[in-house]
Amino acid sequence: PTWLLAGPGPAGQAGKTPLLVGGGAIAAGQAVTYTVSDALPLASAVWILALSPLGAPFKGGTLIPNPNLILFGLSTDGAGGMTLGGTWPAGIPGGPSLWYQVWIADPAGPAGFSASNGLRSISS
């Protein structure tokens, strides 16, 4: 499989844990999407990308990726979802995994945050 779930995140509003899923082929020039659902609507979010897993305690949950890139300034929509997409870049050798997670400001979550599950992609 190209996309693998990689551990749970802490729940937030209504006891829901945001779900992060990936779509598309992890291959040069192919379209990929990342979709979050079940998050707090209209909330600030950060997307974390890593070259390796971390699995460390963080804000009452587990920070699954070892952060190499953090995208700030994101937000969920009115339904508590968010979609990011693009084209998989050329030049990434086949085989390595990338790790992802989204953290959402959520007063119902531990330490004021909920987070998606971890997600792992394996390039071909």
C-alpha positions as CSV (number, residue, x, y, z in Angstrom):
1,P,0.0,0.0,0.0
2,T,1.1,3.6,-0.7
3,W,-0.7,5.1,2.3
4,L,-0.6,3.6,5.8
5,L,-2.2,4.8,9.1
6,A,0.6,5.4,11.6
7,G,-0.9,5.8,15.1
8,P,-3.8,7.7,16.7
9,G,-4.1,11.4,17.6
10,P,-5.8,12.9,20.6
11,A,-9.5,13.5,20.3
12,G,-11.1,16.9,20.4
13,Q,-14.6,18.3,19.9
14,A,-17.4,15.8,20.5
15,G,-14.8,13.2,21.4
16,K,-13.8,12.8,17.8
17,T,-10.3,12.2,16.6
18,P,-9.5,14.0,13.3
19,L,-8.9,11.6,10.4
20,L,-6.0,12.3,8.0
21,V,-6.0,10.2,4.7
22,G,-3.9,10.4,1.7
23,G,-4.8,9.8,-1.9
24,G,-3.1,9.3,-5.2
25,A,0.0,7.5,-6.4
26,I,3.3,8.4,-4.6
27,A,5.2,8.7,-7.9
28,A,6.8,11.6,-9.8
29,G,4.3,13.9,-11.5
30,Q,1.3,12.2,-10.0
31,A,-1.5,14.1,-8.2
32,V,-1.7,13.6,-4.4
33,T,-4.2,14.8,-1.8
34,Y,-4.3,14.9,1.9
35,T,-7.7,15.2,3.5
36,V,-8.6,15.9,7.1
37,S,-12.1,15.2,8.5
38,D,-13.8,15.2,11.9
39,A,-11.8,18.2,13.2
40,L,-13.2,21.3,14.9
41,P,-14.8,23.6,12.3
42,L,-13.1,26.9,11.5
43,A,-10.0,26.1,13.6
44,S,-6.4,26.9,13.2
45,A,-4.2,24.0,12.1
46,V,-0.6,23.1,11.4
47,W,0.5,20.3,9.0
48,I,3.7,18.4,9.9
49,L,5.9,16.5,7.4
50,A,8.8,14.3,8.4
51,L,11.4,12.0,7.0
52,S,11.2,9.7,10.0
53,P,8.8,9.0,12.9
54,L,9.2,10.4,16.4
55,G,6.4,9.0,18.5
56,A,6.9,11.4,21.4
57,P,4.4,12.7,24.0
58,F,3.1,16.1,23.0
59,K,0.2,18.3,24.1
60,G,-1.6,15.3,25.7
61,G,-1.2,13.1,22.6
62,T,1.6,11.7,20.5
63,L,3.6,13.7,18.0
64,I,4.0,10.9,15.4
65,P,6.3,12.6,12.8
66,N,9.8,13.9,13.7
67,P,9.2,17.4,12.3
68,N,11.2,18.4,9.3
69,L,8.7,20.8,7.8
70,I,5.8,22.5,9.6
71,L,3.2,24.5,7.6
72,F,1.5,27.1,9.7
73,G,-1.5,29.3,8.9
74,L,-3.9,26.6,7.8
75,S,-7.5,26.2,9.0
76,T,-10.3,23.8,8.8
77,D,-13.5,24.6,6.9
78,G,-17.0,25.0,8.3
79,A,-17.5,21.2,8.3
80,G,-14.2,20.5,10.2
81,G,-12.4,19.4,7.1
82,M,-9.3,20.5,5.1
83,T,-7.8,19.3,1.9
84,L,-4.3,19.9,0.7
85,G,-3.1,18.7,-2.7
86,G,-0.4,19.0,-5.3
87,T,1.9,17.0,-7.6
88,W,4.4,14.6,-6.2
89,P,7.8,16.0,-7.0
90,A,10.4,14.2,-9.2
91,G,13.7,13.3,-7.8
92,I,12.5,11.5,-4.6
93,P,14.0,8.0,-4.7
94,G,11.6,5.1,-4.5
95,G,11.2,3.3,-1.2
96,P,11.6,6.0,1.6
97,S,8.7,6.8,3.8
98,L,7.3,10.2,4.7
99,W,5.3,10.8,7.8
100,Y,2.5,13.4,8.3
101,Q,0.2,14.6,11.0
102,V,-2.2,17.6,11.4
103,W,-2.6,19.4,14.8
104,I,-5.7,21.5,15.3
105,A,-6.4,24.2,18.0
106,D,-9.3,22.7,19.8
107,P,-10.4,23.7,23.4
108,A,-12.0,20.3,23.9
109,G,-8.7,18.5,23.3
110,P,-6.0,17.8,25.8
111,A,-3.8,20.9,26.3
112,G,-6.2,22.8,23.9
113,F,-5.3,20.7,20.8
114,S,-6.6,17.7,18.9
115,A,-4.5,15.9,16.2
116,S,-5.1,13.6,13.4
117,N,-3.8,10.1,13.2
118,G,-0.3,9.8,11.8
119,L,0.0,9.0,8.1
120,R,2.9,7.3,6.3
121,S,3.4,7.3,2.6
122,I,5.8,5.0,0.7
123,S,7.1,6.3,-2.6
124,S,7.4,4.0,-5.6
